[in-house]
């Protein structure tokens, strides 16, 4: 059984620990490497932990006794007037020991429900195009591709395309 709730400042250490796990286990799926993120004293996304609101927050799924953070997903929305109508889904990750149990779907659906309640017109995301499981999940939740950024990520000779996806909250 899993419990889902918004993360707060008190969850910072377990959030950062799970982020490091994500960057280590699925390094191809994230913009930064684990080493690069460890060198950043304070992540910009931590604002959503310290001052969460209806348009900027992280959800966490917890399991076990003692309770352990096993999954995260965030909604980040700019305050700039021309783009504040659309949020961005970020940092979705489920610990490998807890995958294939519907946790990612639950987190994203709750995030989308909150986006609608907050009055956002749409939610956008970027996903590595070859991550078929993630793309399938997003499509099943109503996201559609609106573009593809070839070789958006590059490390040495390897390159990854990003699929740009959006979901209209008004329909």
C-alpha positions in Angstrom: 0.0 0.0 0.0 1.2 3.5 -0.9 0.4 6.8 0.5 0.7 9.9 -1.7 1.1 13.5 -0.4 2.7 16.8 -1.2 6.3 17.0 -0.2 7.5 19.8 2.1 10.8 21.1 3.3 10.9 18.3 5.9 11.1 15.8 3.0 14.1 17.6 1.5 16.8 15.0 2.4 14.7 11.9 1.2 13.7 13.9 -1.9 17.4 14.6 -2.8 18.3 11.0 -2.0 15.7 9.7 -4.3 16.8 12.2 -7.0 20.3 10.8 -6.8 18.9 7.3 -7.1 17.0 8.4 -10.2 20.1 10.0 -11.8 22.1 6.9 -11.1 19.5 4.2 -12.1 18.1 6.1 -15.1 20.8 8.5 -16.2 19.6 8.7 -19.8 16.3 10.1 -18.7 17.5 13.3 -17.0 19.2 16.5 -18.1 21.9 16.4 -15.4 24.2 13.7 -14.2 24.3 12.5 -10.6 27.7 14.1 -10.1 26.6 17.4 -11.6 23.5 17.6 -9.4 25.5 16.7 -6.3 27.7 19.8 -7.0 24.7 22.1 -7.0 24.3 23.5 -3.5 20.5 24.1 -3.9 18.4 22.9 -6.8 15.9 25.5 -8.3 13.2 22.9 -8.0 13.6 23.0 -4.2 11.4 26.1 -4.2 8.5 23.8 -4.8 9.4 22.0 -1.5 10.0 25.2 0.5 7.1 27.2 -0.8 4.6 24.8 -2.4 1.4 26.2 -3.8 -1.3 25.0 -6.1 0.9 25.6 -9.2 4.3 24.6 -7.9 4.7 21.4 -5.8 6.1 17.9 -5.7 4.1 14.8 -4.9 5.7 11.8 -3.2 4.6 8.2 -2.9 5.6 6.6 0.4 5.7 2.9 1.3 6.7 0.6 4.1 7.4 0.9 7.8 9.3 3.0 8.5 7.8 5.1 5.7 10.1 5.6 2.8 9.8 7.9 -0.2 9.7 5.7 -3.3 8.4 8.0 -6.1 8.2 11.6 -7.0 6.6 13.9 -9.6 6.6 17.7 -9.8 4.5 20.5 -11.3 6.4 23.7 -11.9 4.7 26.8 -13.2 6.3 30.1 -14.1 5.0 33.4 -12.8 5.8 35.2 -16.1 2.5 36.5 -17.4 2.8 35.1 -20.9 3.4 31.5 -19.8 1.8 31.2 -16.4 -1.2 29.4 -18.0 0.8 26.2 -18.5 2.6 24.1 -16.0 5.4 21.6 -16.5 5.5 18.1 -15.3 9.0 17.3 -14.1 11.2 14.7 -12.3 8.8 11.8 -12.5 10.6 8.8 -11.0 9.6 5.5 -9.3 12.2 3.5 -7.5 12.9 0.3 -9.4 11.7 -1.9 -6.5 8.3 -0.3 -6.7 7.7 -0.1 -10.5 4.8 -1.7 -12.4 2.4 -1.1 -9.6 0.6 2.0 -11.0 2.4 4.5 -8.8 3.6 6.7 -11.7 0.0 6.9 -13.1 -1.4 7.8 -9.7 1.2 10.6 -9.2 0.7 12.0 -12.7 -3.1 11.8 -12.5 -3.1 13.6 -9.1 -0.7 16.2 -10.5 -3.0 16.8 -13.5 -6.1 17.0 -11.2 -4.4 19.7 -9.2 -3.4 21.6 -12.4 -7.0 21.7 -13.4 -8.0 22.9 -9.9 -5.4 25.6 -10.1 -6.8 26.8 -13.4 -3.9 25.8 -15.6 -4.8 25.5 -19.3 -2.2 22.9 -20.0 0.6 20.8 -18.7 3.7 20.1 -20.7 6.6 17.8 -20.4 9.8 16.6 -22.1 10.6 12.9 -22.2 13.4 11.0 -23.8 11.8 9.8 -27.0 13.2 6.2 -26.7 11.6 5.8 -23.2 8.6 3.9 -24.6 7.1 3.1 -21.1 7.0 6.7 -20.1 5.7 7.9 -23.5 2.9 5.2 -23.3 2.0 6.3 -19.8 1.8 10.0 -20.9 -0.2 9.2 -24.0 -2.7 7.1 -21.9 -3.2 10.1 -19.7 -4.1 12.4 -22.6 -0.7 13.9 -23.5 0.0 14.4 -27.2 3.4 15.0 -28.9 3.8 18.5 -30.4 7.4 18.3 -31.3 10.7 16.4 -31.2 14.1 18.0 -30.3 16.7 15.9 -32.1 19.9 15.2 -30.1 18.6 17.4 -27.2 21.0 15.5 -24.8 24.5 14.5 -25.8 27.2 12.7 -23.8 30.3 11.8 -25.7 29.1 10.1 -28.9 25.7 9.2 -27.5 22.7 11.5 -28.2 19.1 11.4 -27.2 16.0 13.0 -28.8 13.4 14.6 -26.5 9.7 14.3 -27.3 7.8 17.4 -26.3 4.3 16.6 -25.1 1.3 18.6 -23.9 -2.1 17.9 -22.3 -4.9 20.4 -22.6 -6.6 20.8 -19.2 -9.6 22.6 -20.6 -11.2 19.5 -22.3 
